[in-house]
Amino acid sequence: MITAEEIRRTAKQYDCFYLYEEKVILDRIGALVREFPYTHFLYSMKANDNQAVTAAILRHGFGADCASPVEVQRAELYGVPREQIHYSAPGKTDRSIRETLNQCILIADSVNEVAKISRIAEEMGQRALIGLRIDPDYNYNEEDGNALPTKFGIEYSQVKEHISDWLKDPNLDLIGIHIHMHSQELYWPRLAAYQDAVLQVADELIEEYDFPMSFINIGSGVGIAYGRKDEPCDIEALGGSLTQKWRAFSQRHPDIQLFMETGRFITGKAGLYVTKVIDRKVSRGKTFLILAGTMNGFIRPVLARAFTKFAGGYSDTPMEPLFTKTDAFPLWCVSGDGRTIEERETVTMAGNLCTSADIIAEDIEFRKLLPGDLVVIRNAGAYASVVSPVQFSALPRPAQIMIREDDQRALLEEKEKYASRV
Ligand SMILES: *Cc1c(COP(=O)(O)O)cnc(C)c1O
């Protein structure tokens, strides 16, 4: 657990910052490895690209689920072998295919994209290692319902139409499939049913089309408890169900590797965001706290409030990874000077950007904070710094600090990260 003292100490140096806890990351990795013994994991690098966080995960034998050439290059730099780097995203450009063709398994996202990869491989005089992202005839939310349109993957009927040609293409080594339909699921039976559907697709492609499959990437889905009423996903039950199915499946098809992706499950609970009270003011009877770096440092609490407000007071319709639910980001506080804060008040918390949209809480009951005190937001380890508009107004970026398992602090201001992105 990160202590108030730790937070206070860091706040002497920074006005807003993320604190990550390696111990939480390692505990979550341990739980996955224990419950899914036949599964190889791919870390979804877009969830948190901090170097200390990424290194802590990839050091433990995880492969990488990448969504861009830069992520592929980073995974390679961390020493991840090519067959464990899956590059899956819609709309890959010629350039992004050319840059990554020799470094990863390209997961083709459309019929056009398969042709594009084949053409580029031929131009480069290489064979491309590819998988197919398949959009199965499966309705994730209603098992009996019809499959719905989506921008992701190749519709299953189109896969069946083209697969024999793709398997014969001299420029392609088609070796696996990827199916990912849903994130932030807490109800394990729904994930288990979906995993069944994935294995059925695999079975059918192998049996009916002689697909020489060497991997199945079963996607992600396991969520985390954000709100107070959320029950954590029962990964023991899900792991038991998948293990049983996989044993039967791999008796029929012994040489296939099973991959599972995960981003938020390992990082989401491992991060806190801290922002300092810079000013206090009263406007026509309403008390405002002005905080350092809210919308620009960690946008999701601002979005949670905005979605809720414009949905008429409450919203539970997720739009991952920007909005999960109304109460996803509980606020907590730490005094800057170590005093105990007893007094309470009704307050509105706003950020220091020049826009009235920058509000994380309006007219809430909270402890009475003064300039120098700190507001702490939990669940800030995934889709937090990476989705926030840190360039807005050229204000300082939040620092990102990892508290290591051995309690040594690794400070990563991540200047080089920006350099490598340009
Ligand atoms: C973002 C993403 C993930 C990670 O999702 P989490 O909810 O963070 O586990 C996995 N697979 C794909 C294809 C993704 O786009």
The ligand as an ORCA input file, in Angstrom:
! r2SCAN-3c Opt
* xyz 0 1
  C      -6.895     -2.564    -25.613
  C      -6.882     -3.990    -25.991
  C      -6.654     -4.971    -25.043
  C      -6.500     -4.672    -23.577
  O      -7.699     -4.538    -22.925
  P      -7.741     -4.483    -21.328
  O      -9.145     -4.229    -21.022
  O      -6.828     -3.398    -20.896
  O      -7.232     -5.801    -20.845
  C      -6.559     -6.274    -25.475
  N      -6.690     -6.593    -26.772
  C      -6.925     -5.689    -27.715
  C      -7.035     -6.113    -29.129
  C      -7.038     -4.354    -27.363
  O      -7.293     -3.442    -28.309
*
